[in-house]
Amino acid sequence: MRVALMVTCINDALYPSTGQAVVRLLRRLGVEVDFPQAQTCCGQPMVNTGYLDEAVPVVRTFVDAFAGYDAVVTPSGSCAGSARHQHSIVARRSGDPALQEAVAEVGPKVYELSEFLIDVLKVTDVGAYYPHRVTYHPTCHSLRMLGVGDRPRRLLEAVRGIRLVDLPQADQCCGFGGTFAVKNADTSIAMGADKARHIRETGAEIVVAGDNSCLTHIGGVLSRQRSGVRTVHLAEILASTEARSIEGTLR
Amino acid sequence: MSGTFVGMPAFPTAAREALADSQLRHNLAHATGTIRAKRARVVAEVPDWEELRLAGAAVKERALLDLDTQLVRLEETLTANGATVHWARDAAEANAIVASIAKTHAAEEVVKVKSMVTQEIGLNEALAAEGIAAWETDLAELIVQLGDDLPSHILVPAIHRNRAEIREIFRSRMAAAGRPAPSDLTDEPAVLAAAAREHLREKFLRAKVGISGANFAVAETGTLVVVESEGNGRMCLTLPEVLVSVVGIEKVVSRWEDLDPLLRLLPRSSTGERMNPYTSTWSGIHAQEEGPSDGPQEVHVVLLDNGRTRALADEVGRQALRCIRCSACLNVCPVYERTGGHAYGSVYPGPIGAILNPLLKGVGHDDQTDSLPYASSLCGACFEVCPVRIDIPSVLVDLRAQVVDAHRGGVPKPEAAAMKGAAYVLGRSPRLSALERLTGLGMRFARRFGPTAWTGARDLPDAPGESFRAWWQRTDGGRKDDA
């Protein structure tokens, strides 16, 4: 099976440790991933802001980079959702039948990390060790666009040493929403403040999620509040072992 | 559309004001949280809820795909039942029709069933301009009307008010509108409801003309349906001699049996009840073999377009016309919960309002309407609860593209220029790679020159020493040096 890592633009530029964690985790599970150098972004920032024409070259680059792989794995529910559900809209807009075909070919092969681990590799216990008090925030696109359900939770429950605490109103949006975070900054921050309050109520040291975009927003609020709560991507917890632990970042 | 919300600012500005109102935030969080929990409980009781949603969406979709035929059929059956059918292209035409019917009967006042469509067309204001007083009889609408306020929720228009505020409105405003509130009025819900009942009873018994909307219109039988909780609607539908119903053309369903899934979906989705207390149906005039007929002696139905055919022509957006106004999407929306309904500047607030208003009015004409498709984090909670499966997030994204396209040409605004720049950089990976070397610099710049929309209340992450792609190249994917 030829597997490609779609690291996503935000992880590439701001959170390389998340991409590195995916590589290490999958290598430990016996899967060598390729990193197609031509990849850039899924185009979601343009699509969700209404700039479909601007998304066309980005989606073209995406399908060129990932053509021919059996599976494309990505540490982002949002970007997986974009590839699976939005690329067809962009391709239709382009009026290019070849792009429409390529999108229909690549899209269904894109897996969010927890889907890839549980549905493709059929593994729940990935052999991770993480001795921390952790609360899990299910991100909206992984939950409602992809329907990952309790997959991330099952993976986390199998981690040795972890103390997983329930997050109140967990399925409420954190308020990030891409360009929503700046176009409607006041509403976004009000939502983020409530999310941060619920996180702090759990007494967790760490909040984990499958999307670093949401964690940037949540972590930004938690950091401004000097809460001491750290944000860590799901991949980094799953990649952690006794020999090598990731403490997360205070954003 | 309605004159009631004219001059509202664009959503981000209106939202900022609402967010600063801590009493409003408290009222909304409490009320939406309560309805949300009730809905979740009663929906969980129905094992075939998802099939029911599919059935509900299907009957509405079928009627919309065949709307021209269904409407003509509805006109025929209504007319055969003794009703008079009027067609209105827009709010002005509909208001003029209703006013002229009221004037024919020399009515100085009318009683109203709670109705979204008459709010949409600003009927009360139009009638007032003709010297006709239109009295809202739904408890919450009465609160809004007496308070000289605007509705902020489809189902519970006074959701932004608490009991203490309602008591004050009744105490100070009821007298000017009719029977005053009792002097010992408390803020107990039962006491407030009793005061409203006393106040409204006189109006029910006096009014010669009743006005309603309709939840559904059955083409097969020429039947209109109103679903309500209080019974005040039924009073308006049965007591006055003349009944005028203003009905959006998307309310039509083909057959009587189509009501089955819709009447099961609606109460659980809207009030979180298994069944609503009152379902009134009427098919024209109720003819008796002997003596005068029961109920209204004269029945009018005004079939209203007001942008609905525009929405129907929108391939992605037309599904919004399936909406049965349950307001489940408002109650689960994290944006609505924090800003309330007024920020949307329309009688249709929340997620459905964010798509319905632009679809009815068209985009590219005013900033307020154009801001609505962006009033969402695209979290998808609305789609999940919608009883007729309107994919609101997808319609929002499509409308955003329509807004952007409407403003193409000329000098691009900063956002458009930024998106063009991003498209250039993200079109080819070497360009992205080059830009990533400047990430640290960019972050330092952003911190220094804040507060921006981001950094006003959020810290930025630290930039890493190198990008992922630089790490991959340096270490051969971590094989050389997995440090």
Chai-1 contact restraints between the chains, C-beta under 6 A:
chainA,res_idxA,chainB,res_idxB,connection_type,confidence,min_distance_angstrom,max_distance_angstrom,comment,restraint_id
A,V7,B,F468,contact,1.0,0.0,6.0,A-B,restraint_1
A,D12,B,S467,contact,1.0,0.0,6.0,A-B,restraint_2
A,D12,B,F468,contact,1.0,0.0,6.0,A-B,restraint_3
A,D12,B,R469,contact,1.0,0.0,6.0,A-B,restraint_4
A,A13,B,E436,contact,1.0,0.0,6.0,A-B,restraint_5
A,A13,B,T439,contact,1.0,0.0,6.0,A-B,restraint_6
A,A13,B,S467,contact,1.0,0.0,6.0,A-B,restraint_7
A,L14,B,P461,contact,1.0,0.0,6.0,A-B,restraint_8
A,P16,B,P464,contact,1.0,0.0,6.0,A-B,restraint_9
A,P16,B,S467,contact,1.0,0.0,6.0,A-B,restraint_10
A,P16,B,F468,contact,1.0,0.0,6.0,A-B,restraint_11
A,P16,B,W471,contact,1.0,0.0,6.0,A-B,restraint_12
A,G19,B,F468,contact,1.0,0.0,6.0,A-B,restraint_13
A,V23,B,G478,contact,1.0,0.0,6.0,A-B,restraint_14
A,F35,B,W472,contact,1.0,0.0,6.0,A-B,restraint_15
A,A38,B,S429,contact,1.0,0.0,6.0,A-B,restraint_16
A,T40,B,L426,contact,1.0,0.0,6.0,A-B,restraint_17
A,T40,B,S429,contact,1.0,0.0,6.0,A-B,restraint_18
A,T40,B,L432,contact,1.0,0.0,6.0,A-B,restraint_19
A,C41,B,L426,contact,1.0,0.0,6.0,A-B,restraint_20
A,M46,B,M419,contact,1.0,0.0,6.0,A-B,restraint_21
A,G50,B,R400,contact,1.0,0.0,6.0,A-B,restraint_22
A,G50,B,A401,contact,1.0,0.0,6.0,A-B,restraint_23
A,G50,B,V403,contact,1.0,0.0,6.0,A-B,restraint_24
A,G50,B,V404,contact,1.0,0.0,6.0,A-B,restraint_25
A,Y51,B,V404,contact,1.0,0.0,6.0,A-B,restraint_26
A,Y51,B,M419,contact,1.0,0.0,6.0,A-B,restraint_27
A,L52,B,A401,contact,1.0,0.0,6.0,A-B,restraint_28
A,E54,B,M419,contact,1.0,0.0,6.0,A-B,restraint_29
A,E54,B,A423,contact,1.0,0.0,6.0,A-B,restraint_30
A,P57,B,A423,contact,1.0,0.0,6.0,A-B,restraint_31
A,P57,B,G427,contact,1.0,0.0,6.0,A-B,restraint_32
A,V58,B,L426,contact,1.0,0.0,6.0,A-B,restraint_33
A,T61,B,G427,contact,1.0,0.0,6.0,A-B,restraint_34
A,C140,B,C379,contact,1.0,0.0,6.0,A-B,restraint_35
A,C140,B,G380,contact,1.0,0.0,6.0,A-B,restraint_36
A,R144,B,G380,contact,1.0,0.0,6.0,A-B,restraint_37
A,R144,B,E384,contact,1.0,0.0,6.0,A-B,restraint_38
A,Q172,B,P334,contact,1.0,0.0,6.0,A-B,restraint_39
A,C173,B,P334,contact,1.0,0.0,6.0,A-B,restraint_40
A,C173,B,S377,contact,1.0,0.0,6.0,A-B,restraint_41
A,C173,B,C379,contact,1.0,0.0,6.0,A-B,restraint_42
A,G177,B,S377,contact,1.0,0.0,6.0,A-B,restraint_43
A,G177,B,L378,contact,1.0,0.0,6.0,A-B,restraint_44
A,F180,B,S377,contact,1.0,0.0,6.0,A-B,restraint_45
A,V182,B,A453,contact,1.0,0.0,6.0,A-B,restraint_46
A,V182,B,W454,contact,1.0,0.0,6.0,A-B,restraint_47
A,K183,B,Y374,contact,1.0,0.0,6.0,A-B,restraint_48
A,N184,B,P12,contact,1.0,0.0,6.0,A-B,restraint_49
A,A185,B,A453,contact,1.0,0.0,6.0,A-B,restraint_50
A,D186,B,A15,contact,1.0,0.0,6.0,A-B,restraint_51
A,D186,B,R16,contact,1.0,0.0,6.0,A-B,restraint_52
A,D186,B,L19,contact,1.0,0.0,6.0,A-B,restraint_53
A,T187,B,A15,contact,1.0,0.0,6.0,A-B,restraint_54
A,T187,B,V335,contact,1.0,0.0,6.0,A-B,restraint_55
A,T187,B,R338,contact,1.0,0.0,6.0,A-B,restraint_56
A,T187,B,T339,contact,1.0,0.0,6.0,A-B,restraint_57
A,I189,B,A457,contact,1.0,0.0,6.0,A-B,restraint_58
A,A190,B,L19,contact,1.0,0.0,6.0,A-B,restraint_59
A,A190,B,R338,contact,1.0,0.0,6.0,A-B,restraint_60
A,M191,B,P334,contact,1.0,0.0,6.0,A-B,restraint_61
A,T216,B,P461,contact,1.0,0.0,6.0,A-B,restraint_62
A,G220,B,R458,contact,1.0,0.0,6.0,A-B,restraint_63
A,G220,B,D459,contact,1.0,0.0,6.0,A-B,restraint_64
A,V221,B,R458,contact,1.0,0.0,6.0,A-B,restraint_65
A,S223,B,D459,contact,1.0,0.0,6.0,A-B,restraint_66
A,R224,B,A457,contact,1.0,0.0,6.0,A-B,restraint_67
A,R224,B,R458,contact,1.0,0.0,6.0,A-B,restraint_68
A,R224,B,D459,contact,1.0,0.0,6.0,A-B,restraint_69
A,R251,B,P461,contact,1.0,0.0,6.0,A-B,restraint_70
